[in-house]
C-alpha cells in the first residue's frame, strides 16, 4: 500500500475505463484513515477527459463542461465499498443532501486514487424525506450489454440492497441527521496544488480559504464522533 496522504494535500482522482483514464481531476484530502478516505472537490476544479476510444463512449460530463460546475462536494469513501457518499450543499450552504455514487472500490496510487463510476446512484435528501433511485435504467442496460466485469452488476445490486435496508432502518453509516460544516477551501490553480506534470501534493497553508473542513464521522472502534482536518 502507498503511504497515507496528508490532510490538505491535493491528490488525483481518476476513473479508469478500458485500463486508461476516462476522467481525471484533482481533489483536496480531508481525511485518510483505516476507516475513511474523504476528499473535497471544489467548484471550478478543472477536469481532463481521456481521448478514447472507450467502450462506453466519451465520459458524459465531457459534453457539459471541463470544470466542476456545482458548489464544492465532499466525497466520502470507505475501503472496499462499492460506493462513495458525496455531500452536496445548496448554493447558500444552508442545507445539504447525500448522493450515493456506486463505483468500483478505490485503489491507491502514488498520486491519488483510481475508481470507475458504475452508473447506479441514490439521492438521500438531508431533510429526512425518502431517498430516490437514479439511473437504474442506465445501470441495467449497461449490465445487459455486458459492460461490467464478471459478477460486478450482482455485487452492486447486493451492495445497494444492503444500503437501502440500512437507510430504511435509519442506520446510514455516515450519520443520519448530521449536518457537516460546509467547506470553504478552493483549488485555485497550480499554486494551490492542481495536478501538473504528474506531480501533486500541496499541503495546508495559512488563511481561512485554504483551511480544510472538519467533518465528523463515527469511529467503528470507539463509537464516538471524531474529526479529520488540516493541522492548525
C-alpha positions in Angstrom: 0.0 0.0 0.0 1.2 3.5 -0.7 1.8 5.9 2.2 -1.2 7.7 3.6 -2.0 11.1 2.2 -1.8 14.2 4.3 -4.8 16.4 5.2 -4.7 19.4 2.9 -2.7 17.6 0.2 -4.0 17.7 -3.3 -4.3 14.3 -4.9 -5.5 13.0 -8.3 -8.8 11.1 -8.6 -9.1 9.1 -11.8 -11.8 6.9 -13.3 -10.2 4.2 -15.4 -12.2 2.6 -18.3 -10.6 0.0 -20.6 -7.4 0.4 -18.5 -6.9 4.1 -19.3 -8.1 7.3 -17.7 -11.7 8.2 -18.6 -11.8 11.3 -16.5 -9.1 12.8 -14.2 -9.4 15.7 -11.7 -7.6 17.0 -8.5 -9.2 16.8 -5.1 -8.1 18.0 -1.7 -7.5 15.4 1.0 -9.6 16.0 4.2 -9.0 12.6 5.9 -7.2 9.4 5.2 -7.6 6.7 7.9 -8.2 3.0 8.1 -12.0 3.7 8.1 -12.4 6.6 5.7 -11.0 8.5 2.8 -12.6 11.9 2.5 -11.7 14.4 -0.3 -13.1 17.7 -1.4 -13.9 18.6 -5.0 -14.1 22.4 -5.3 -16.3 24.4 -7.6 -14.3 25.4 -10.8 -11.9 22.4 -10.5 -10.5 21.5 -14.0 -11.4 18.1 -15.4 -9.4 16.2 -18.0 -11.2 13.7 -20.2 -9.5 10.8 -21.9 -9.3 10.9 -25.7 -10.5 7.3 -26.2 -11.9 5.5 -27.9 -13.7 3.9 -25.0 -16.1 1.0 -24.8 -18.7 3.2 -23.1 -18.0 6.2 -25.3 -16.8 9.7 -24.1 -17.4 10.5 -20.4 -20.9 12.0 -20.1 -19.6 15.1 -18.3 -17.4 16.0 -21.3 -20.5 17.4 -23.2 -21.3 19.7 -20.2 -18.1 21.5 -19.2 -14.4 21.0 -18.5 -14.7 22.3 -14.9 -16.8 21.2 -11.9 -19.8 23.5 -12.1 -21.7 22.8 -8.9 -20.7 24.1 -5.4 -17.9 22.1 -3.8 -18.6 18.5 -2.9 -17.2 16.3 -0.1 -16.6 12.7 -1.2 -16.6 10.1 1.5 -15.5 6.5 0.7 -14.6 3.5 2.8 -12.0 1.0 1.8 -13.6 -1.9 -0.1 -17.0 -0.3 -0.5 -18.7 -0.4 -3.9 -19.9 3.2 -3.5 -18.9 6.7 -2.2 -21.1 9.2 -0.5 -21.0 12.7 -1.9 -22.2 15.6 0.2 -23.9 18.3 -1.8 -24.6 21.7 -0.4 -27.1 24.3 -1.6 -25.8 27.4 -3.2 -26.1 29.4 0.0 -24.6 26.5 2.1 -27.8 26.5 4.3 -28.6 22.8 3.7 -27.1 19.6 2.3 -28.0 16.3 0.7 -26.3 13.0 0.3 -25.6 11.3 -3.0 -24.6 7.7 -3.1 -22.4 7.1 -6.1 -21.9 3.4 -6.8 -18.3 2.9 -8.1 -15.5 0.4 -8.0 -13.7 0.3 -4.7 -11.0 2.9 -4.8 -7.4 1.8 -5.4 -4.5 3.8 -4.1 -1.8 5.1 -6.5 1.3 7.1 -5.8 -0.5 10.4 -6.6 -4.1 9.6 -5.6 -6.9 7.1 -6.2 -8.4 5.2 -9.1 -12.0 4.0 -9.4 -14.8 3.8 -12.0 -18.4 5.1 -11.8 -20.9 2.2 -12.1 -23.9 4.1 -13.2 -26.3 3.5 -10.3 -27.0 6.3 -7.7 -29.2 7.0 -4.8 -30.2 10.6 -3.7 -30.7 10.9 0.0 -32.2 14.3 1.0 -30.8 15.9 4.1 -34.2 16.9 5.3 -35.1 13.3 6.0 -37.5 12.8 3.2 -37.5 9.5 1.2 -34.4 8.6 -0.8 -34.7 8.3 -4.6 -33.0 5.9 -7.0 -31.2 7.4 -10.0 -30.0 5.9 -13.3 -31.4 2.4 -12.7 -32.2 2.0 -16.4 -28.7 3.1 -17.4 -27.2 0.6 -15.0 -29.4 -2.3 -16.1 -28.8 -1.5 -19.8 -25.1 -1.5 -19.2 -25.3 -4.8 -17.3 -27.4 -6.4 -20.1 -24.9 -5.2 -22.7 -22.0 -6.9 -20.8 -20.4 -3.6 -19.9 -19.3 -4.6 -16.4 -16.8 -7.1 -15.2 -18.0 -10.7 -14.4 -20.3 -10.6 -11.4 -19.9 -6.9 -10.9 -23.5 -6.0 -11.5 -24.7 -8.5 -9.0 -22.3 -7.2 -6.4 -23.6 -3.7 -7.0 -27.2 -4.8 -6.6 -26.3 -6.6 -3.4 -24.5 -3.5 -2.0 -27.4 -1.3 -3.0 -29.9 -3.7 -1.3 -27.9 -3.7 1.9 -27.5 0.1 1.9 -31.2 0.7 1.3 -32.1 -1.6 4.1 -29.9 0.4 6.4 -31.5 3.6 5.1 -34.9 2.2 5.8 -33.8 1.5 9.4 -32.3 4.9 9.7 -28.8 3.4 10.1 -26.7 5.0 7.4 -23.1 4.8 8.5 -22.3 8.4 7.6 -24.6 9.6 10.4 -28.3 10.3 9.8 -29.3 13.9 10.7 -25.7 15.0 10.8 -25.2 18.4 9.3 -21.5 18.7 8.3 -19.7 22.0 8.2 -19.7 23.4 4.6 -16.1 23.6 3.4 -14.7 26.9 2.1 -11.5 25.5 0.6 -10.8 26.1 -3.1 -8.4 24.7 -5.7 -7.0 27.9 -7.2 -4.8 26.6 -9.9 -1.3 25.1 -9.8 -0.3 27.3 -6.9 -2.9 25.7 -4.8 -1.9 22.2 -5.7 -3.6 21.4 -9.0 -2.1 18.4 -10.7 0.6 19.4 -13.1 3.2 17.3 -14.8 2.1 14.3 -12.9 3.1 15.8 -9.5 0.7 16.7 -6.8 1.0 17.2 -3.0 0.3 20.7 -1.8 -0.4 20.8 2.0 -2.5 23.2 4.1 -1.4 26.8 4.2 -2.4 29.7 6.4 -5.6 31.6 5.9 -9.2 30.5 6.2 -9.7 30.0 2.4 -7.2 27.1 2.4 -8.2 25.5 5.8 -10.0 22.2 5.4 -13.5 21.4 6.8 -13.8 19.4 9.9 -16.1 16.5 9.0 -17.2 14.3 11.9 -17.8 10.6 11.4 -18.3 7.7 13.8 -15.3 5.5 14.7 -16.1 1.8 14.4 -13.8 1.1 17.4 -15.0 3.8 19.8 -18.5 4.6 18.5 -17.7 8.3 19.1 -17.7 11.1 16.6 -14.3 12.4 15.6 -13.0 14.8 13.0 -10.4 15.0 10.3 -8.9 18.3 9.3 -5.8 20.2 8.4 -3.4 20.7 11.3 -3.7 24.2 12.8 
